[in-house]
C-alpha cells in the first residue's frame, strides 16, 4: 500500500499537484476567499468581533452614496492618480531617454535615482516633513530668503495635496526610469542610424522612433502605476493623516479609518468596493484596448 | 567643428540636468543623516545651520528610550525572513510545476494564480483581517507571515525562468533515478539562482517597508515592525531628533541591501514592475 502510494506520487503528472498545492491552497484561503467575503461583508454591520446589527442589506451602500467624506476621498484619489501618474511617466521617459547608453555617468545616475524606492514611505515622510517644516524646514527657509514668507507646505488646503504628489513622484520615478531604459535599449540601433542620415533631430527621433517602439512598455507602466496610485496609503498615513481638512484623504486611507479606527468592518468593506470598481474598470478598459489592438 | 561644439554644449546641459535631479534625491537624504546627529536644540533653531555644530548620539539613545526600537528591529527581521525564505521555496515549487510538468487542470490553476495578482490588497484587507483574527492569529508572527507566503508575482517570475531551461535536464535526472522533487531541488533550482535571489531581495525590501499589513494585524507595541512603529511614533509626537535617528536606522539596512543587490533590484523591477 505504502509502496503503491509512493509510486503514484512519483509520477511527474501526479507529483505536480503536490508541488502546486501549498501555493494554491494559500491563495485560495488568503486571497480568493477574502475577495468573495468582501462582497458579503459589505452587507453587514459589524465590528472586528463580528458584533453589531448583522445583515443590513444595502444600508451600507445607501449610507455610502450620501457620505460626503467618501465622495471627497474618491475625488482626492482620482485627482492624485491623474496628476501623479502622467508626471511620473513624463519624468521617467525624459530621464530614460537621456540615460539610455551604458556610460559611467548614466549608470551612476540610474543607481542614484533608484535609491528612494528602497526606503520606506515612513522614512521618506520623516525626511520631507523636516525638509518642508513650516518653522525650521530648510526649504521653507530658502523660500523665505527668496521672498516667499510663511509657506506652509504640510498644512494648507491648496498646497499639501501637491506635496504628497511630489513626494510620491520623488520616491518612485526611478521605477519608470529603469523600465523605460531597458525598453529603449532594446530598440534596434539601425533605426536611429538611418534617421540620423536623413537629418532627423534627436527630439524627432524620440517622438517618431523611440516612443512608438516602446509603446507596450509605456502601457505596462501606465496601468501598473495607475492601479498603484489609486491605492496610495503609506505616504498619506505617515505625512498628513489625511489632513488638512481631508484634502489628502484618499479612498484607502478613508477605508482604513472607517474599518480600523471606528471598527466598522461592514461599512469599510462597502467603501472598499468603490476602489474595487475603479480598478476593475481600468483593468477591463486596458485589456479591451490591448485585445482590440492585437485583433487589428 | 560646429557640430562638435553643439555636441559638447548639449552634453554639458544634459549632465547639469541629470546632476540636478540627482541632488534632489541626495540632498534630503544627507540632510536627514546630518540632522540625526544634531542635538534637538540645534534642529529647531531658526535660521537652520547647514552643518552640525555639535555632533551627538543623543537622538539614537532617545529613540531607544521612547520606543522599543530593538524589539521593532527584531520583529522586522522576523517578518522579512519569515515571508521570504519559506515563501520563495513554495513559490518556486509551484513555478517549477507550472513551467516543466504537464498535468490535468494546469491551465486553469495557473489562471487562478494570475487572477489573484489582479486583486488589490486594499480591497480585501477588511475580510482578510477578520479571517486572520478569527483564526486566532491576531498579534502573532503567524498572522503577519502566513497570509503573505504565497505570492502570485513570484510564481510568475520563477515560472518564466524555469521555462527557459533546456528539456534534457530532467531527462538526465530521471535516468539517474532522481525523484521529481530531487530533480527540482538538485538540478533545476540551482540553475535559476539569479531569479531566486531577485525574488528574495525584493521580498525582503517589500516586507521591511510594508506599513499596512503590520498596522492592521498587530496592536501590542511589542509586536510592531520598525516601519510601522516609526509611523506610529511620528504621528503621535513632535520630537524630531529621535524620529530622524529612527529613519536612519530604518534606511541603512535597505541601503546596504541595495548597494550589494542593485542588479537584482533593477532586474526585478524591469520584469515585475515593483509597486511603490
HADDOCK unambig.tbl for C-alpha pairs under 7 A between the chains (distance, minus, plus):
assign (segid A and resid 10 and name CA) (segid B and resid 179 and name CA) 6.55 0.50 0.50
assign (segid A and resid 10 and name CA) (segid B and resid 180 and name CA) 6.55 0.50 0.50
assign (segid A and resid 12 and name CA) (segid B and resid 101 and name CA) 6.63 0.50 0.50
assign (segid A and resid 12 and name CA) (segid B and resid 180 and name CA) 6.21 0.50 0.50
assign (segid A and resid 13 and name CA) (segid B and resid 101 and name CA) 6.40 0.50 0.50
assign (segid A and resid 13 and name CA) (segid B and resid 102 and name CA) 5.90 0.50 0.50
assign (segid A and resid 13 and name CA) (segid B and resid 103 and name CA) 4.77 0.50 0.50
assign (segid A and resid 15 and name CA) (segid B and resid 180 and name CA) 6.96 0.50 0.50
assign (segid A and resid 16 and name CA) (segid B and resid 97 and name CA) 5.32 0.50 0.50
assign (segid A and resid 16 and name CA) (segid B and resid 101 and name CA) 6.62 0.50 0.50
assign (segid A and resid 16 and name CA) (segid B and resid 103 and name CA) 6.82 0.50 0.50
assign (segid A and resid 19 and name CA) (segid B and resid 93 and name CA) 5.23 0.50 0.50
assign (segid A and resid 19 and name CA) (segid B and resid 94 and name CA) 5.31 0.50 0.50
assign (segid A and resid 19 and name CA) (segid B and resid 97 and name CA) 6.26 0.50 0.50
assign (segid A and resid 20 and name CA) (segid B and resid 93 and name CA) 6.59 0.50 0.50
assign (segid A and resid 20 and name CA) (segid B and resid 94 and name CA) 4.27 0.50 0.50
assign (segid A and resid 20 and name CA) (segid B and resid 97 and name CA) 6.67 0.50 0.50
assign (segid A and resid 22 and name CA) (segid B and resid 90 and name CA) 6.76 0.50 0.50
assign (segid A and resid 23 and name CA) (segid B and resid 90 and name CA) 6.39 0.50 0.50
assign (segid A and resid 23 and name CA) (segid B and resid 91 and name CA) 6.48 0.50 0.50
assign (segid A and resid 23 and name CA) (segid B and resid 94 and name CA) 6.63 0.50 0.50
assign (segid A and resid 23 and name CA) (segid B and resid 150 and name CA) 5.25 0.50 0.50
assign (segid A and resid 26 and name CA) (segid B and resid 150 and name CA) 5.99 0.50 0.50
assign (segid A and resid 27 and name CA) (segid B and resid 150 and name CA) 6.18 0.50 0.50
assign (segid A and resid 30 and name CA) (segid B and resid 128 and name CA) 6.59 0.50 0.50
assign (segid A and resid 30 and name CA) (segid B and resid 147 and name CA) 5.56 0.50 0.50
assign (segid A and resid 31 and name CA) (segid B and resid 116 and name CA) 6.36 0.50 0.50
assign (segid A and resid 32 and name CA) (segid B and resid 116 and name CA) 6.81 0.50 0.50
assign (segid A and resid 34 and name CA) (segid B and resid 124 and name CA) 5.56 0.50 0.50
assign (segid A and resid 34 and name CA) (segid B and resid 127 and name CA) 5.17 0.50 0.50
assign (segid A and resid 34 and name CA) (segid B and resid 128 and name CA) 5.36 0.50 0.50
assign (segid A and resid 35 and name CA) (segid B and resid 124 and name CA) 5.50 0.50 0.50
assign (segid A and resid 37 and name CA) (segid B and resid 127 and name CA) 6.02 0.50 0.50
assign (segid A and resid 38 and name CA) (segid B and resid 124 and name CA) 6.11 0.50 0.50
assign (segid A and resid 38 and name CA) (segid B and resid 127 and name CA) 5.65 0.50 0.50
assign (segid A and resid 48 and name CA) (segid B and resid 130 and name CA) 6.43 0.50 0.50
assign (segid A and resid 109 and name CA) (segid B and resid 22 and name CA) 6.69 0.50 0.50
assign (segid A and resid 112 and name CA) (segid B and resid 22 and name CA) 6.44 0.50 0.50
assign (segid A and resid 113 and name CA) (segid B and resid 22 and name CA) 6.57 0.50 0.50
assign (segid A and resid 113 and name CA) (segid B and resid 25 and name CA) 6.88 0.50 0.50
assign (segid A and resid 117 and name CA) (segid B and resid 276 and name CA) 6.75 0.50 0.50
assign (segid A and resid 118 and name CA) (segid B and resid 205 and name CA) 6.58 0.50 0.50
assign (segid A and resid 118 and name CA) (segid B and resid 254 and name CA) 6.09 0.50 0.50
assign (segid A and resid 118 and name CA) (segid B and resid 255 and name CA) 7.00 0.50 0.50
assign (segid A and resid 119 and name CA) (segid B and resid 209 and name CA) 6.99 0.50 0.50
assign (segid A and resid 119 and name CA) (segid B and resid 251 and name CA) 5.66 0.50 0.50
assign (segid A and resid 119 and name CA) (segid B and resid 254 and name CA) 6.79 0.50 0.50
assign (segid A and resid 120 and name CA) (segid B and resid 209 and name CA) 4.54 0.50 0.50
assign (segid A and resid 120 and name CA) (segid B and resid 227 and name CA) 6.87 0.50 0.50
assign (segid A and resid 122 and name CA) (segid B and resid 227 and name CA) 6.27 0.50 0.50
assign (segid A and resid 122 and name CA) (segid B and resid 230 and name CA) 7.00 0.50 0.50
assign (segid A and resid 122 and name CA) (segid B and resid 231 and name CA) 5.72 0.50 0.50
assign (segid A and resid 123 and name CA) (segid B and resid 247 and name CA) 4.79 0.50 0.50
assign (segid A and resid 126 and name CA) (segid B and resid 244 and name CA) 6.82 0.50 0.50
assign (segid A and resid 126 and name CA) (segid B and resid 247 and name CA) 6.79 0.50 0.50
assign (segid A and resid 127 and name CA) (segid B and resid 28 and name CA) 6.49 0.50 0.50
assign (segid A and resid 127 and name CA) (segid B and resid 32 and name CA) 5.86 0.50 0.50
assign (segid A and resid 131 and name CA) (segid B and resid 28 and name CA) 6.90 0.50 0.50
assign (segid A and resid 136 and name CA) (segid B and resid 44 and name CA) 5.80 0.50 0.50
assign (segid A and resid 136 and name CA) (segid B and resid 45 and name CA) 6.63 0.50 0.50
assign (segid A and resid 136 and name CA) (segid B and resid 46 and name CA) 5.66 0.50 0.50
assign (segid A and resid 136 and name CA) (segid B and resid 47 and name CA) 6.86 0.50 0.50
assign (segid A and resid 136 and name CA) (segid B and resid 48 and name CA) 6.40 0.50 0.50
assign (segid A and resid 138 and name CA) (segid B and resid 48 and name CA) 6.39 0.50 0.50
assign (segid A and resid 141 and name CA) (segid B and resid 47 and name CA) 6.83 0.50 0.50
assign (segid A and resid 172 and name CA) (segid B and resid 276 and name CA) 5.96 0.50 0.50
assign (segid A and resid 175 and name CA) (segid B and resid 269 and name CA) 6.73 0.50 0.50
assign (segid A and resid 178 and name CA) (segid B and resid 266 and name CA) 6.79 0.50 0.50
assign (segid A and resid 178 and name CA) (segid B and resid 270 and name CA) 6.52 0.50 0.50
assign (segid A and resid 179 and name CA) (segid B and resid 270 and name CA) 4.78 0.50 0.50
assign (segid A and resid 228 and name CA) (segid B and resid 275 and name CA) 6.46 0.50 0.50
assign (segid A and resid 231 and name CA) (segid B and resid 122 and name CA) 6.91 0.50 0.50
assign (segid A and resid 234 and name CA) (segid B and resid 211 and name CA) 6.50 0.50 0.50
assign (segid A and resid 238 and name CA) (segid B and resid 231 and name CA) 5.55 0.50 0.50
assign (segid A and resid 238 and name CA) (segid B and resid 235 and name CA) 6.77 0.50 0.50
assign (segid A and resid 252 and name CA) (segid B and resid 122 and name CA) 6.72 0.50 0.50
assign (segid A and resid 265 and name CA) (segid B and resid 126 and name CA) 6.41 0.50 0.50
assign (segid A and resid 269 and name CA) (segid B and resid 126 and name CA) 6.26 0.50 0.50
assign (segid A and resid 272 and name CA) (segid B and resid 123 and name CA) 5.33 0.50 0.50
assign (segid A and resid 273 and name CA) (segid B and resid 123 and name CA) 6.87 0.50 0.50
assign (segid A and resid 275 and name CA) (segid B and resid 123 and name CA) 6.86 0.50 0.50
assign (segid A and resid 276 and name CA) (segid B and resid 123 and name CA) 6.06 0.50 0.50
